[in-house]
Amino acid sequence: MGFFCIATTFVSGAIAERISLKNYLLLVSVIGTLIYPVIAHWCWNAGSDSLPGGWLYQRGFVDLAVSTAVHSMGGWVALAALKIIGPRHGRYDRPNMLSCYNVPMAILGAMILFVGWLGFNGGSTRELSSTTLIVLANTLVTGASSLVTAYLLQLIQRKTISVENLITAFLGGLVASTAGSHLLTLPLSALIGAGGAFLILASIDLLQKYQIDDAVYVIPCHLVGGLWGALSVAFLGDLNLLAIPLSRADFILIQIQGIAAVGAWSFGVSTIVFRLLNKLSPL
């Protein structure tokens, strides 16, 4: 339930200032009934003697703290909503008019999230053990690496620093850490954070190019960060720590299958249902 509540906030942030409360509650209802429960079952349900488990879980899909089941899912749903609702008035006529107005508050929010991420990732181990400590350390390193890398990339490429982009890359690195921080070492976590920063900054540029008005950069942070996290752990994670023994090739394949299945279900269902809702009551 907690993870579901988090996923709904991604959508509200992406479409900020463009939807009524009534329609937002309709969108949340769609996520909570048709999308999230199905994906949560696929990714996490271990099953029992009498009931089958989720097909991704049984094949060995790794998603410790919802890189795919919440972050990517929320990003796909947000993208579907944005494609229907469109940009805010004046967003691309006067792009500087709708930038972040209160930078100190935005930074404070990011730092609160950084602290919360320790509970988010560490709590997902469902125990207090040496594994939990590894998860916490890797979470810190991934976030720090993404922040520093985003700073250096902007300094080198653009000679100027966007605090909004720094925050997005920072949080996107933390999103990437949610996939499999229990399977990584500190240097590999730093590598994932750095790679995530590069991809996230590139995706921000793509949003501007195609005029997709994502108010709080949900797609770069949560969708791209989530996809990168789920994929990178397949290439870099320690196979000896997997719950289900897999070869490297099999591990990569199941992670790709999970990414594709969650993306197809999330984006496909939300696009169809949101378009129907939009005909009844314009979003």
C-alpha positions in Angstrom: 0.0 0.0 0.0 2.8 2.4 0.8 4.5 1.7 -2.5 1.3 2.2 -4.3 0.8 5.6 -2.7 4.3 6.6 -3.8 3.6 5.6 -7.4 0.5 7.9 -7.6 2.6 10.9 -6.6 4.7 10.5 -9.7 1.7 11.0 -11.9 0.5 14.0 -9.9 3.9 15.6 -10.2 4.3 15.1 -14.0 0.9 16.6 -14.8 0.9 19.3 -12.2 -1.4 22.3 -12.8 -3.3 20.6 -15.6 -5.9 18.3 -14.1 -8.9 18.5 -11.8 -9.0 16.6 -8.5 -11.9 14.5 -9.7 -10.0 13.4 -12.8 -6.8 12.8 -10.8 -8.7 10.5 -8.5 -10.0 8.6 -11.5 -6.5 8.1 -12.8 -5.3 6.9 -9.3 -8.2 4.4 -9.3 -7.0 3.0 -12.6 -3.5 2.6 -11.3 -4.7 1.0 -8.1 -7.1 -1.5 -9.7 -5.8 -2.4 -13.2 -2.1 -1.7 -13.2 -0.2 -1.8 -9.9 -1.7 -5.0 -8.4 -1.0 -7.0 -11.5 2.7 -5.8 -11.7 3.2 -6.3 -7.9 2.0 -9.8 -8.3 4.3 -10.5 -11.2 7.4 -9.1 -9.5 7.0 -10.1 -5.8 4.4 -12.9 -5.3 6.3 -16.0 -4.2 3.2 -18.1 -4.3 2.2 -20.9 -1.9 1.4 -24.6 -2.0 -2.1 -23.8 -3.3 -1.6 -20.6 -5.3 0.9 -19.9 -8.1 3.4 -17.0 -7.7 4.2 -14.2 -10.0 5.8 -15.4 -13.3 8.6 -12.8 -13.1 9.4 -13.7 -9.5 9.5 -17.4 -10.3 11.9 -16.8 -13.2 14.3 -14.9 -10.9 13.5 -11.2 -11.7 15.2 -8.9 -9.3 13.4 -5.8 -8.0 14.4 -5.3 -4.4 12.9 -1.9 -3.7 10.6 -1.3 -6.7 12.8 0.1 -9.4 10.5 -1.5 -12.0 7.2 -2.2 -10.1 6.8 1.3 -8.8 9.3 3.8 -10.4 9.2 2.5 -14.0 5.5 1.8 -13.7 4.7 5.3 -12.5 6.9 6.8 -15.2 5.1 4.9 -17.9 1.7 5.9 -16.6 2.8 9.5 -16.3 4.0 9.4 -19.9 0.6 8.1 -21.0 -1.2 10.9 -19.2 1.2 13.6 -20.5 0.6 12.5 -24.1 -3.1 13.0 -23.6 -3.2 16.1 -21.5 -0.4 18.1 -23.3 1.8 20.9 -22.0 0.9 23.8 -19.8 -0.1 27.1 -21.6 3.0 29.0 -22.5 5.4 26.3 -21.5 7.3 26.3 -24.8 6.5 29.8 -25.8 8.3 31.2 -22.8 10.2 28.3 -21.3 11.8 30.3 -18.5 8.4 31.3 -17.1 7.7 27.9 -15.8 11.0 26.9 -14.2 11.5 26.0 -10.5 10.4 29.1 -8.5 11.6 28.0 -5.0 15.0 26.3 -5.4 15.8 26.1 -1.6 12.4 24.3 -1.0 13.1 21.9 -3.9 16.5 21.1 -2.5 15.1 20.5 1.0 12.6 18.1 -0.5 15.4 16.2 -2.3 17.4 15.9 0.9 14.3 14.6 2.8 13.8 12.1 0.1 17.5 11.1 0.4 17.0 10.3 4.1 13.8 8.5 3.3 15.5 6.4 0.7 17.5 4.7 3.4 14.2 3.3 4.8 12.9 2.7 1.3 15.8 0.5 0.3 16.9 -0.8 3.6 13.4 -1.7 4.7 12.9 -3.7 1.6 15.3 -6.3 2.9 12.7 -7.0 5.7 15.4 -7.6 8.2 18.3 -5.9 10.0 21.4 -7.7 8.9 24.7 -7.3 7.1 22.8 -7.3 3.9 20.8 -4.3 5.1 24.0 -2.4 5.8 25.3 -3.2 2.3 22.0 -1.9 0.8 22.3 1.3 2.8 25.9 1.9 1.9 25.2 1.2 -1.8 22.2 3.5 -1.7 24.3 6.4 -0.3 27.1 5.9 -2.9 24.8 5.6 -5.9 23.0 8.8 -5.0 26.2 10.7 -4.3 27.8 9.4 -7.5 24.9 10.5 -9.6 24.9 14.0 -8.1 28.6 14.6 -8.6 28.5 13.2 -12.1 25.6 15.4 -13.1 27.4 18.4 -11.7 30.6 17.7 -13.7 28.7 16.8 -16.9 26.8 20.1 -16.8 30.0 22.1 -16.0 31.9 20.5 -18.9 29.1 20.4 -21.5 27.2 23.6 -20.7 29.4 25.7 -18.5 26.5 26.3 -16.2 24.7 24.4 -13.5 20.9 23.8 -13.4 19.9 23.0 -9.9 16.7 21.4 -11.2 18.7 19.0 -13.3 21.0 18.2 -10.4 18.1 17.3 -8.2 16.6 15.1 -10.9 19.9 13.3 -11.6 20.4 12.9 -7.9 17.0 11.3 -7.2 17.3 9.3 -10.5 20.5 7.8 -9.2 18.7 6.8 -6.0 15.9 5.3 -8.2 18.5 3.2 -10.0 19.8 1.9 -6.6 16.4 0.4 -5.8 16.7 -2.5 -8.3 19.4 -4.6 -6.7 21.6 -2.7 -4.2 21.9 -6.0 -2.3 23.8 -7.5 -5.2 26.4 -4.8 -5.7 29.7 -3.5 -4.3 30.5 0.2 -3.6 32.5 0.8 -6.8 29.8 -0.8 -8.9 27.2 1.3 -7.2 29.2 4.4 -8.0 29.4 3.3 -11.7 25.6 2.8 -11.8 25.1 6.3 -10.3 27.4 7.9 -12.8 25.7 6.1 -15.8 22.3 7.0 -14.5 23.2 10.7 -14.3 24.3 10.7 -18.0 21.1 9.0 -19.1 18.9 11.2 -17.0 20.4 14.4 -18.3 20.1 13.2 -21.9 16.4 12.3 -21.3 15.7 15.8 -20.0 17.0 17.2 -23.3 14.8 14.8 -25.2 11.7 16.0 -23.2 12.5 19.6 -24.2 13.1 18.5 -27.9 9.7 16.8 -28.2 7.9 19.3 -25.9 6.7 16.8 -23.4 5.9 19.0 -20.4 6.9 16.8 -17.4 6.6 19.3 -14.6 8.9 17.6 -12.1 10.8 15.4 -14.5 9.2 12.2 -13.5 10.1 10.5 -16.8 13.9 11.2 -16.5 14.0 10.5 -12.8 11.7 7.5 -12.3 11.2 6.0 -15.7 14.8 6.3 -17.0 16.3 5.8 -13.6 14.2 2.7 -13.0 14.9 1.2 -16.4 18.7 1.8 -15.9 18.6 0.3 -12.4 16.8 -2.9 -13.5 19.1 -3.4 -16.5 22.4 -2.4 -14.9 22.1 -4.9 -12.0 21.7 -7.6 -14.6 25.1 -6.8 -16.0 26.9 -6.0 -12.7 25.1 -7.8 -9.9 26.7 -10.7 -8.0 25.2 -13.9 -9.4 26.2 -15.8 -6.3 23.7 -13.8 -4.2 20.7 -14.4 -6.4 17.8 -16.2 -4.7 17.4 -18.4 -7.9 20.7 -19.5 -9.6 21.0 -18.0 -13.0 23.7 -17.5 -15.6 24.6 -14.0 -16.6 22.8 -14.4 -19.9 19.7 -15.7 -18.2 19.8 -12.9 -15.7 20.0 -10.3 -18.3 17.2 -11.9 -20.3 14.8 -12.1 -17.4 15.5 -8.4 -16.4 14.7 -7.4 -20.0 11.5 -9.4 -20.0 10.5 -7.8 -16.7 11.2 -4.3 -18.0 9.3 -5.0 -21.3 6.3 -6.6 -19.6 5.8 -3.9 -17.0 6.3 -1.2 -19.6 3.8 -2.8 -22.0 1.1 -3.3 -19.3 1.6 0.1 -17.6 1.7 2.2 -20.7 -0.8 0.1 -22.7 -3.5 -0.1 -20.1 -3.2 3.5 -19.0 -3.3 4.8 -22.5 -6.4 2.9 -23.4 -8.3 3.8 -20.2 -7.1 7.4 -20.0 -8.3 8.0 -23.6 -11.7 6.6 -22.7 -11.9 8.7 -19.6 -10.8 11.7 -21.6 -13.8 11.3 -23.9 -16.2 11.2 -20.9 -14.6 14.0 -19.0 -11.6 15.8 -20.6 -8.6 15.2 -18.3 
